[in-house]
Amino acid sequence: MAYSELNAPMRTIMTPGPVEVDPRVLRAMSTPILGQFDPAFTTIMNEVMEMLRLVFQTKNKWAFPIDGTSRSGNEAILCSIIEPGDKVLVPIFGRFGHLLVEICERYGAEVHTMECPWGEVFEPQAVIAEIKKVSPKITAIVHGETSTGCMQPLKEIGRACRELGVLLVVDAVASIGGTDVKVDEWCIDGLIGGTQKCLSVPSGMAPITYNERIEEIIQSRKKVERGIATDEDNQQVSLSRPIASNYFDLSMLQDYWGPRRLNHHTEATSMIYALREGLRLVLEEGLETRFARHELHEAALVEGIKAMGLMLFGDRKNKLPCVTCIEIPKGIDGEAVRDMLLNEFGIEIASSFGPLHGKIWRIGTMGFSCRKENILFVLASLEAVLLRQGFQVNRGEALQAALDVYVGKKEEMVASQESLC
């Protein structure tokens, strides 16, 4: 049987991940392959670590990607510090809090949870009170919860964890590169990012960082793989229980990413190229400028949605800037709307999970997808589809409301420049 040449359709991807990949990242992925220990490639690896520290806003020694989708980063940090019986507290306010519970349970942790309704976040003092009650070794929490479009404040929680001697591990997969995440200032011990969201790199890597508090635990459990261990390695075998996973063993990955360059796996060369270029573009734009861009296009989308006659879902005070959740109007088939957007306009938006399945749409404004033309296109197309579905839309109002945001921002910038003259 003959197969035709691969020809994927062009899409405007407005989901909370994956998102459209910056063309410059795609070009970087076509760079010739190098051996993983070629000095030219290890130089690239070192540059990736340097750029990750800047994006994570940390001075941590360790900042590197885990090969695998975002949850591989969660698993790598958690499995490397959890020993059977360790207490872990997981505050849950959406789907991915439950994922953290799953991972911790599989590595033998004694998991304690607290929950709030989906669409809300925790008051920091409530989490701190639970930490004091449970006295966990680790608090593991999501920063930006894409299933609900909410963002958990972390600064107070981080400082309390540090004072109480508790490790704070944060899933920032959805937020890194799109909104402020201050690893050092917020006293985060271990943090996991994702490539396929605000960094606008294909899915397949999970950038992580962790500090010396976590490194100390990892080193105490260090074990070098038998096939590559030296006599010295064998003499230094720890008496502690070794890390349960081989692939996600951070003690071995430190030797791989560090000066020793001890073989662990064959690096995903093209993905390293992609990540390097994605990080370079973030730093070229500047963190504050990038965060402001995400806030601007979020504001235009939100005003357009409201002007159309739709209701937003979730806590507006603690909204994740790069994900907007919309209540599906009564009597409207949410999946029919999504199907028509995809089939007639080539636009993809998302539904949600669990108790919100079939109740909300989620529109992502992340990374390269976060552009004015995309915002206007999705608003115009959604209005057209809702009209076909029988919803009484405020015709023409959505685009005008979004344009008002953009015009207002432009006038603000002009006035600011004039004041400097």
C-alpha positions in Angstrom: 0.0 0.0 0.0 1.3 3.5 -1.0 1.0 6.3 1.5 0.7 9.9 0.5 3.1 12.6 1.6 2.3 13.9 5.1 0.1 17.0 4.8 -1.3 18.2 8.1 -4.1 20.8 7.8 -3.4 24.4 8.9 -5.2 25.2 12.1 -5.6 28.3 14.4 -5.0 26.5 17.7 -6.7 28.4 20.6 -6.6 25.6 23.2 -4.8 25.6 26.5 -2.2 23.5 24.9 -0.8 22.5 22.6 -0.5 25.8 20.8 0.8 27.1 17.5 4.6 26.7 17.4 6.6 29.8 16.4 7.9 29.4 12.9 11.4 30.2 14.1 11.2 27.2 16.5 10.1 25.0 13.6 13.1 26.1 11.6 15.4 25.4 14.5 14.1 21.8 14.6 15.5 21.3 11.1 19.0 22.0 12.3 21.4 19.0 11.5 21.6 16.4 14.2 24.7 16.3 16.5 25.9 13.6 18.8 24.8 14.1 22.4 28.4 14.4 23.6 29.7 16.5 20.7 31.2 19.7 22.3 29.0 21.7 20.0 25.9 20.0 21.4 26.9 20.1 25.1 27.5 23.8 24.6 23.8 24.1 23.5 22.8 22.1 26.5 24.6 24.5 28.8 22.9 27.5 27.0 19.5 25.9 27.6 20.3 25.6 31.3 21.4 29.3 31.4 18.2 30.4 29.6 15.9 28.3 31.8 17.3 30.0 34.9 16.5 33.4 33.5 12.9 32.3 32.5 12.3 30.6 35.8 13.8 33.7 37.6 16.1 31.6 39.7 19.8 31.2 40.6 19.4 27.4 41.1 22.3 25.3 39.9 19.9 22.8 38.3 17.5 23.8 35.5 17.2 21.4 32.6 14.4 19.6 30.6 13.1 16.1 31.2 12.5 14.2 28.0 8.7 13.5 27.9 5.5 15.5 28.1 4.9 17.9 31.0 3.8 15.2 33.5 7.3 13.6 33.1 8.7 16.7 34.9 6.1 16.3 37.7 7.0 12.6 38.0 10.8 13.2 37.9 10.8 15.6 40.8 8.3 13.8 42.9 9.7 10.3 42.5 13.2 11.6 43.3 12.2 13.0 46.6 9.4 10.8 47.8 10.2 7.7 49.8 7.4 5.3 50.9 5.5 6.7 53.9 6.5 10.3 53.3 3.6 12.7 53.9 2.6 14.9 50.9 -0.1 17.6 51.0 -1.9 18.3 47.7 -4.4 21.2 47.5 -6.7 20.3 44.6 -8.7 22.9 42.6 -8.9 21.2 39.3 -7.9 18.1 37.2 -4.1 18.5 37.6 -4.1 18.5 41.3 -5.6 15.0 41.1 -2.7 14.1 38.7 -0.2 15.1 41.4 -2.1 12.8 43.9 -1.9 9.9 41.4 1.9 10.3 41.0 2.6 10.7 44.7 0.4 7.6 45.6 2.2 5.4 43.0 5.6 6.2 44.8 4.2 5.2 48.2 3.5 8.6 49.7 0.9 9.1 52.4 -1.1 11.7 50.5 -3.3 14.3 52.3 -5.6 16.4 50.2 -7.8 19.5 50.5 -10.2 20.6 47.9 -12.2 23.6 46.8 -14.8 23.9 44.1 -13.5 23.9 40.5 -13.5 27.5 39.4 -12.1 28.8 42.7 -8.6 28.8 44.3 -7.5 28.5 47.9 -7.0 31.4 50.3 -3.2 31.0 51.1 -3.9 31.0 54.8 -6.2 28.0 54.4 -3.4 26.1 52.8 -0.8 27.2 55.4 -3.2 26.1 58.2 -3.5 22.7 56.6 0.3 22.4 56.2 0.7 23.1 59.9 -2.0 20.5 60.7 -0.5 17.7 58.4 3.2 18.5 58.8 4.1 17.1 55.4 7.5 16.6 53.9 6.2 18.0 50.6 3.4 20.3 49.5 2.7 19.8 45.8 0.4 22.3 44.1 -0.6 23.5 40.7 0.0 27.2 39.8 -2.1 27.6 36.7 -4.9 25.1 36.4 -5.9 24.9 32.8 -9.0 22.8 33.5 -10.6 25.7 35.3 -8.7 28.8 34.1 -7.7 29.7 37.6 -4.3 30.6 39.1 -3.3 29.9 42.7 -1.4 32.6 44.6 1.9 31.1 45.9 4.0 33.7 47.5 2.6 33.4 51.0 2.5 29.6 50.8 6.1 29.4 49.6 7.4 31.5 52.5 5.4 29.5 55.0 6.7 26.2 53.6 10.3 27.6 53.9 9.7 28.7 57.5 8.2 25.3 58.4 10.8 23.2 56.7 8.4 21.8 54.1 9.4 21.4 50.4 7.2 23.2 47.9 6.8 21.6 44.5 4.9 23.5 41.9 3.3 22.5 38.6 3.7 25.7 36.5 3.3 23.9 33.2 0.5 26.3 32.0 1.9 29.5 33.4 5.7 29.6 32.7 6.4 32.0 29.9 3.0 33.5 30.0 2.7 35.1 33.4 5.0 35.9 36.3 6.6 32.9 38.1 9.3 33.9 40.6 10.9 30.7 41.7 13.4 32.2 44.2 11.3 35.1 45.5 8.3 32.7 46.1 10.5 30.1 47.9 9.6 27.4 45.4 11.9 24.4 45.9 11.0 22.5 42.8 9.2 23.7 39.7 7.9 22.0 36.5 7.2 23.9 33.3 5.9 22.7 29.9 7.0 23.3 26.3 3.7 23.1 24.5 2.0 26.0 26.2 3.3 29.5 26.7 6.8 28.7 25.4 5.3 27.7 22.0 7.5 24.7 21.5 6.1 21.3 20.5 5.1 18.9 23.3 7.8 16.5 24.3 9.9 18.1 27.1 9.3 19.3 30.7 11.8 22.0 31.8 12.4 21.7 35.6 14.4 23.5 38.2 15.1 22.7 41.9 17.2 24.0 44.6 19.9 22.7 47.0 17.2 21.5 49.5 15.9 19.0 46.9 19.4 18.3 45.6 20.4 17.1 49.1 17.7 14.5 49.1 18.5 13.4 45.6 22.2 13.0 46.4 21.4 11.0 49.5 19.6 8.5 47.2 22.2 8.5 44.4 22.8 5.3 42.5 24.7 5.0 39.3 23.4 2.5 36.8 25.3 -0.8 36.9 26.4 -0.8 33.3 28.2 2.5 33.5 29.2 2.7 37.2 32.9 3.0 38.1 34.5 1.3 41.0 34.4 4.7 42.8 30.6 4.9 42.1 30.1 1.4 43.5 32.0 2.3 46.7 29.8 5.4 47.2 26.4 3.6 47.0 24.0 5.3 49.4 22.4 3.4 52.2 19.1 5.2 51.5 16.4 3.6 49.3 17.3 4.4 45.7 15.0 6.4 43.5 12.3 4.0 42.2 12.4 5.2 38.6 15.4 4.7 36.4 14.3 7.1 33.6 13.2 9.9 36.0 16.1 9.5 38.4 17.4 13.1 38.9 20.6 11.9 40.5 21.6 10.3 37.2 20.2 13.1 35.1 22.4 15.5 37.1 25.4 13.5 36.0 24.1 13.7 32.4 23.5 17.4 32.4 26.4 18.3 34.6 30.2 18.4 33.8 30.5 14.6 34.1 28.3 14.0 31.0 27.7 10.4 32.2 25.4 8.6 29.7 21.8 8.2 30.7 19.7 8.3 27.6 20.0 9.4 24.0 19.0 13.1 24.1 16.1 14.3 22.0 18.4 16.5 19.9 15.8 18.3 17.8 13.7 19.1 20.8 16.7 20.6 22.5 17.1 22.8 19.5 13.4 23.8 19.7 13.6 24.5 23.4 16.7 26.6 23.0 15.0 28.7 20.3 11.8 29.0 22.2 13.6 30.2 25.3 15.7 32.6 23.2 12.5 34.1 21.8 11.1 34.6 25.3 14.2 36.4 26.5 14.4 38.4 23.3 10.9 39.7 23.9 11.6 40.2 27.6 9.6 38.7 30.4 7.7 41.8 31.4 6.8 42.6 27.8 5.7 39.0 27.2 3.5 39.0 30.2 2.0 42.3 29.2 1.2 40.9 25.7 -0.6 37.9 27.2 -2.6 40.3 29.5 -3.5 42.6 26.5 -4.9 39.8 24.3 -6.6 38.2 27.3 -8.4 41.5 28.0 -9.5 41.8 24.3 -10.8 38.3 24.3 -12.7 38.7 27.6 -14.3 42.0 26.6 -15.3 40.4 23.3 -16.8 37.4 25.0 -18.8 39.5 27.4 -20.0 41.8 24.6 -21.2 38.8 22.6 -23.6 37.9 25.5 -21.7 35.0 26.9 -20.8 34.4 30.6 -17.3 33.8 31.8 -16.6 31.0 34.2 -14.4 31.0 37.3 -12.8 33.4 39.8 -12.0 36.6 37.9 -9.7 37.8 40.7 -7.5 34.8 40.3 -7.9 34.1 36.6 -5.1 32.5 34.7 -4.2 35.1 32.1 -3.6 32.6 29.3 -6.8 30.6 29.6 -10.3 32.0 29.4 -13.3 29.7 30.4 -16.7 30.4 29.0 -20.0 28.9 30.2 -21.8 27.0 27.5 -25.3 28.7 27.1 -28.3 26.6 28.1 -29.7 24.7 25.1 -26.4 25.0 23.1 -24.5 21.8 22.1 -21.0 22.7 23.1 -19.4 19.9 21.0 -21.4 21.0 18.0 -20.0 24.5 18.3 -16.4 23.1 18.6 -16.9 20.9 15.6 -18.2 23.7 13.5 -15.4 26.0 14.5 -12.9 23.3 13.5 -14.5 22.1 10.3 -15.7 25.5 8.9 -13.0 27.9 10.2 -10.1 25.7 11.1 -10.1 26.9 14.7 -9.7 24.6 17.7 -10.9 25.5 21.2 -11.2 23.1 24.1 -13.9 21.6 26.3 -13.0 20.6 29.9 -12.8 17.7 32.3 -14.6 16.1 35.2 -17.4 18.1 36.7 -16.9 20.8 34.0 -17.2 18.5 31.0 -19.8 19.8 28.7 -20.4 22.9 30.8 -17.6 25.2 29.6 -15.4 26.0 26.7 -11.7 26.9 27.2 -9.9 29.3 25.0 -6.1 29.5 25.3 -4.1 32.6 24.5 -0.6 31.2 24.9 2.7 32.0 23.4 2.7 32.3 19.6 -1.1 31.7 19.5 -1.5 34.9 21.6 -1.9 37.4 18.7 -4.3 40.1 17.8 -5.4 38.4 14.5 -6.1 35.2 16.4 -8.3 36.9 19.0 -10.3 38.8 16.3 -10.7 35.6 14.2 -11.9 33.4 17.1 -14.4 36.0 18.2 -15.8 36.5 14.7 -16.0 32.8 14.1 -17.6 32.0 17.4 -20.2 34.6 16.8 -21.0 33.1 13.4 -21.2 29.6 14.8 -23.4 30.6 17.7 -25.8 32.3 15.3 -26.1 29.1 13.3 -26.7 27.2 16.5 -29.6 29.5 17.4 -28.0 31.5 20.2 -29.1 35.2 20.4 -25.8 36.8 20.0 -25.3 40.6 20.3 -24.3 40.9 16.6 -21.1 42.7 15.9 -20.5 43.7 19.5 -17.7 41.3 20.2 -15.3 42.6 17.6 -16.0 46.2 18.5 -15.3 45.5 22.2 -12.0 43.7 21.4 -11.0 46.5 19.0 -11.8 49.1 21.8 -9.2 47.3 24.0 -6.6 47.4 21.2 -7.3 51.0 20.3 -7.2 52.0 23.9 -3.9 50.3 24.4 -2.4 52.0 21.3 -3.6 55.5 22.5 -2.1 54.8 25.9 1.2 54.0 24.4 1.2 57.1 22.2 0.4 59.3 25.2 3.2 57.6 27.1 5.7 58.3 24.3 4.6 61.9 24.0 5.1 62.5 27.7 8.7 61.4 27.4 9.4 63.9 24.6 
